[in-house]
Amino acid sequence: MIATVNRVAYPAFTHVRLGSRIVRKSQRKWLRPLALVAGGCLLLSGCAQFDDTVAEQTYAPAPQLTPQAGPKPQLPDIAGGSDAGTPGGPRTSPTPVPPPQGCKDFDPAVIGTCMDTVTAIAGLPGDGTAPAALAGERKSGRILQVVAGKDPAPYATVAVNATGDGGLTGLALSPSYVEDQLVFAYVTTATDNRVVRIAKGQEPKPVLVGIPKGATGNHGAIVTDPKGALLVATGDAGNPANAADPNSLAGKVLRIDPSGKAAAGNPTAGSLVYASGLHTPGGLCGSADGSRFWVTDRPGDKDVMYRLLPGRPLTVPAWTWPDKPGVAGCADFSDFLVVAGSTAANLQNLPVAPDGSISGKPTVSNDGKSGSPTYGRVAGISMISPDIAVSGTVNKDGGTTVSSDDRALLITRSQSPAGNNKD
């Protein structure tokens, strides 16, 4: 379920909101979306005490994809028609979206503008009529609430040290966010990398401290699982040996409860470690039912995607990118994965078979070629619902900027029958 989009959606991806107007499925109108095509602490860790008050596998050519593994997009007619066929085929008479004017962005995919290096993002729950998210700026530590049709609103600020690749790099809602309104962040400080807990209007509180910090390898990610735990991906702090060292929290996927202790059901009781072998993780994501989780990594000589298996070392990738697009955030839409290419300024779209395996080559989209739009460098991605995701751009960190950068962008799966057709 992969495509390149030029003010169309396939198969089919479309926006449900344009300014204050909601486009219903029955209207069959197509907007321009972002193209698409989861006990106790170790002695060396620092579990904080606080008041709980709420406030090596490269793709080899394979047989032709099955219909289940590789649906071919259907291109709807728009503005005088389109040339159906392969993704990125020519379109006729598209209505162009005007370029941004200052912080005003006319693209209906954009729900937040004029931010700085949105590496961390967390979708907020809702009914889909006004998609919203928390967007975190890596360098400043600011967290802003973004929603279509409104200016970004300050939510919180976390003190960070953004040297190298550190700073505010991960955001996740509490497993019980609807009740407690808490948010968790992965941040770099002057002395360590850590997980902090944020209640709006209160100072952030440390949850897990003492994750090693280095000149590089500080980037991390965080996501919740259906059992009420937090999965935390940590970098190797610039020392690749840390990834395999059982006595280091660096280069790992940790699984903790909201208080920072080892979550129940971890591979080793009382240990925070869920899996080992990371170097510069870009993103964590999981399927809606929690049956599988993925983590992206950039070990240096290639970019990789791993499927997480409890207690298993991260040695055999589910996918490898020898061309190193700078894999960052990811989203699992059940039958396909979307992976941000933060240096290549595109999206990598991987088909997923029913058994959870990657079933074919990635399709590149949002690269500004063959009619595909581009938003530049994209980093964090987070699900809002099983059919809607949100992402953040990082163009102010070495990319090509427009006046409304950096931005928060929607990714939406259409429910129309055309969107579910498989060729």
Long-range contacts (C-beta under 8 A, 24 or more apart in sequence): 1-36, 1-37, 1-71, 1-73, 1-333, 1-335, 1-336, 1-351, 1-413, 2-36, 2-37, 2-73, 2-87, 2-336, 2-349, 2-351, 2-362, 2-363, 2-365, 3-35, 3-36, 3-37, 3-73, 3-87, 3-349, 3-363, 3-365, 4-35, 4-37, 4-87, 4-88, 4-363, 4-365, 4-366, 4-367, 4-369, 4-370, 4-371, 4-372, 5-32, 5-33, 5-34, 5-35, 5-36, 5-365, 5-366, 5-372, 5-373, 6-32, 6-91, 6-94, 6-371, 6-372, 6-373, 7-31, 7-32, 7-78, 7-79, 7-91, 7-94, 7-95, 7-97, 7-373, 8-32, 8-75, 8-76, 8-78, 8-82, 8-91, 9-33, 9-76, 9-412, 9-414, 9-419, 10-73, 10-74, 10-75, 10-76, 10-87, 10-418, 10-419, 11-71, 11-72, 11-73, 11-74, 11-414, 11-418, 11-419, 11-420, 11-421, 12-73, 12-74, 12-76, 12-414, 12-416, 12-418, 12-419, 13-411, 13-412, 13-413, 13-414, 13-419, 14-412, 14-414, 14-416, 14-419, 15-108, 15-109, 15-410, 15-412, 16-128, 16-129, 16-131, 16-388, 16-412, 17-108, 17-129, 17-130, 17-131, 17-148, 17-149, 18-108, 19-108, 19-148, 19-149, 20-149, 22-129, 25-414, 25-415, 25-416, 28-76, 28-416, 30-76, 30-78, 31-108, 31-109, 32-97, 32-107, 32-108, 32-109, 32-373, 33-108, 33-109, 33-410, 33-411, 33-412, 34-109, 34-347, 34-366, 34-373, 34-375, 34-391, 34-409, 34-410, 34-411, 35-347, 35-365, 35-366, 35-372, 35-373, 36-333, 36-336, 36-338, 36-347, 36-349, 36-365, 36-411, 36-413, 37-73, 37-87, 37-336, 37-338, 37-347, 37-349, 37-363, 37-365, 38-223, 38-284, 38-285, 38-286, 38-287, 38-288, 38-290, 38-292, 38-293, 38-294, 38-332, 39-261, 39-262, 39-263, 39-264, 39-266, 39-269, 39-270, 39-271, 40-261, 40-262, 40-270, 41-208, 41-260, 41-261, 41-262, 41-272, 42-247, 42-249, 42-271, 42-272, 42-273, 44-210, 44-247, 44-248, 44-249, 45-208, 45-209, 45-210, 45-211, 45-249, 45-260, 45-272, 46-192, 46-194, 46-206, 46-208, 46-209, 46-210, 47-207, 47-208, 47-209, 47-259, 47-260, 47-261, 48-205, 48-206, 48-207, 48-208, 48-209, 48-260, 50-197, 50-205, 50-206, 50-207, 51-205, 52-259, 53-199, 54-179, 54-180, 54-181, 54-182, 54-199, 55-181, 55-199, 55-200, 55-201, 55-202, 56-304, 56-315, 56-316, 56-317, 56-320, 57-316, 57-317, 57-318, 57-319, 57-320, 58-320, 58-322, 59-319, 59-320, 59-358, 59-360, 59-361, 62-359, 62-360, 65-351, 65-359, 65-360, 66-353, 66-359, 67-422, 67-423, 68-335, 68-353, 68-354, 68-422, 69-351, 69-352, 69-353, 69-359, 69-360, 70-351, 70-359, 70-360, 71-335, 71-421, 71-422, 71-423, 72-422, 72-423, 74-418, 74-419, 74-421, 74-423, 76-418, 87-363, 87-365, 87-370, 88-365, 88-369, 88-370, 88-371, 88-372, 89-370, 89-371, 90-370, 90-371, 91-371, 94-371, 99-402, 99-403, 100-402, 100-403, 100-404, 101-403, 102-403, 102-404, 103-151, 103-403, 103-404, 104-404, 105-404, 105-407, 107-373, 108-148, 109-375, 109-409, 109-410, 110-404, 110-407, 110-408, 110-409, 110-410, 111-146, 111-147, 111-148, 111-390, 111-408, 111-409, 111-410, 112-144, 112-146, 112-147, 112-152, 112-407, 112-408, 113-152, 113-404, 113-405, 113-407, 113-408, 114-152, 114-404, 114-405, 114-406, 115-142, 115-144, 115-146, 115-152, 115-392, 115-405, 115-406, 115-407, 115-408, 116-140, 116-142, 116-396, 116-406, 117-379, 117-394, 117-396, 117-397, 117-406, 118-379, 118-380, 118-392, 118-393, 118-394, 118-406, 118-407, 118-408, 119-167, 119-168, 119-169, 119-219, 119-328, 119-379, 119-380, 119-392, 119-394, 120-168, 120-169, 120-170, 120-171, 120-185, 120-186, 120-380, 120-392, 121-171, 121-329, 121-380, 121-381, 121-382, 121-390, 121-391, 121-392, 121-408, 122-171, 122-172, 122-173, 122-183, 122-382, 123-382, 123-383, 123-384, 123-385, 123-388, 123-389, 123-390, 124-173, 124-384, 125-173, 125-177, 125-178, 125-384, 125-385, 126-384, 126-385, 128-384, 128-385, 128-387, 128-388, 131-384, 131-388, 131-390, 131-410, 132-384, 133-382, 133-384, 133-390, 133-408, 134-171, 134-173, 134-183, 135-392, 135-408, 136-168, 136-169, 136-170, 136-171, 136-185, 136-380, 136-392, 137-168, 137-406, 138-162, 138-167, 138-168, 138-169, 138-394, 138-397, 139-167, 139-397, 140-168, 141-167, 141-168, 141-187, 142-168, 143-168, 143-171, 143-183, 143-185, 143-198, 146-408, 148-410, 152-408, 155-200, 156-183, 156-198, 156-200, 156-204, 158-185, 158-187, 158-196, 158-198, 158-204, 159-187, 159-189, 159-204, 160-187, 160-188, 160-189, 161-188, 161-189, 161-190, 162-188, 163-188, 163-215, 164-214, 164-215, 164-216, 164-218, 165-216, 165-217, 165-218, 165-219, 165-235, 165-280, 166-193, 166-213, 166-218, 166-219, 167-218, 169-218, 169-219, 169-220, 169-221, 170-220, 170-221, 170-222, 170-232, 170-233, 170-284, 170-380, 171-222, 171-380, 171-382, 172-222, 172-223, 172-224, 172-230, 173-224, 174-224, 174-258, 175-224, 175-225, 175-228, 175-229, 175-230, 175-258, 176-228, 176-258, 182-258, 184-222, 184-230, 184-258, 185-222, 186-220, 186-221, 186-222, 186-232, 188-213, 188-218, 189-213, 193-218, 193-220, 193-234, 193-235, 193-237, 195-222, 195-230, 195-232, 195-256, 195-260, 197-258, 206-260, 207-256, 207-258, 207-259, 207-260, 208-232, 208-254, 208-256, 208-260, 208-272, 210-249, 211-249, 211-250, 212-237, 212-239, 212-242, 212-248, 212-249, 212-250, 213-237, 214-238, 214-239, 214-250, 216-280, 217-242, 217-250, 217-251, 217-279, 217-280, 219-280, 219-281, 219-282, 220-281, 221-281, 221-282, 221-283, 221-284, 221-295, 221-329, 222-284, 223-284, 223-285, 223-286, 223-293, 225-255, 225-286, 225-290, 225-293, 226-289, 226-290, 227-263, 227-264, 227-265, 227-290, 228-257, 228-258, 228-263, 229-255, 229-256, 229-257, 229-263, 229-264, 229-265, 230-255, 230-256, 230-257, 230-258, 230-263, 231-255, 231-274, 231-284, 231-286, 231-293, 231-308, 232-256, 233-278, 233-281, 233-283, 233-284, 233-295, 234-278, 234-281, 235-278, 235-279, 235-280, 235-281, 236-278, 236-279, 236-280, 240-279, 240-299, 243-276, 243-277, 243-278, 243-279, 244-276, 244-277, 244-313, 246-273, 246-276, 249-273, 251-276, 251-277, 251-278, 251-279, 252-276, 252-278, 253-278, 253-284, 253-295, 253-308, 253-314, 266-310, 267-310, 267-311, 268-311, 274-308, 274-310, 274-311, 275-306, 275-308, 275-309, 275-310, 275-311, 275-312, 275-313, 275-314, 276-313, 276-314, 277-306, 277-313, 277-314, 277-315, 278-314, 282-326, 282-327, 282-328, 282-329, 282-330, 282-340, 282-342, 282-379, 283-327, 283-328, 283-329, 283-330, 283-339, 283-340, 283-379, 283-380, 283-381, 284-330, 285-329, 285-330, 285-331, 285-332, 285-337, 285-381, 285-383, 286-332, 287-332, 287-334, 288-332, 288-334, 288-383, 288-386, 291-356, 292-332, 292-356, 294-318, 294-330, 294-332, 294-337, 296-327, 296-328, 296-329, 296-330, 296-339, 297-327, 298-324, 298-326, 298-327, 303-327, 305-330, 305-337, 305-339, 305-350, 305-358, 307-356, 318-357, 318-358, 319-350, 319-358, 319-362, 321-348, 321-362, 326-377, 328-378, 328-379, 328-380, 328-381, 329-378, 329-379, 329-380, 329-381, 329-382, 329-391, 330-381, 331-381, 331-382, 331-383, 331-389, 331-411, 332-383, 333-386, 333-387, 333-389, 333-413, 334-386, 338-381, 338-389, 338-411, 340-378, 340-379, 340-380, 340-381, 340-391, 341-377, 341-378, 342-377, 342-378, 342-379, 342-394, 343-377, 343-398, 345-374, 345-376, 345-377, 345-378, 345-399, 345-400, 346-374, 347-378, 375-407, 375-409, 376-400, 376-401, 376-402, 376-405, 378-409, 381-411, 386-413, 387-412, 387-413, 387-415, 388-412, 388-413
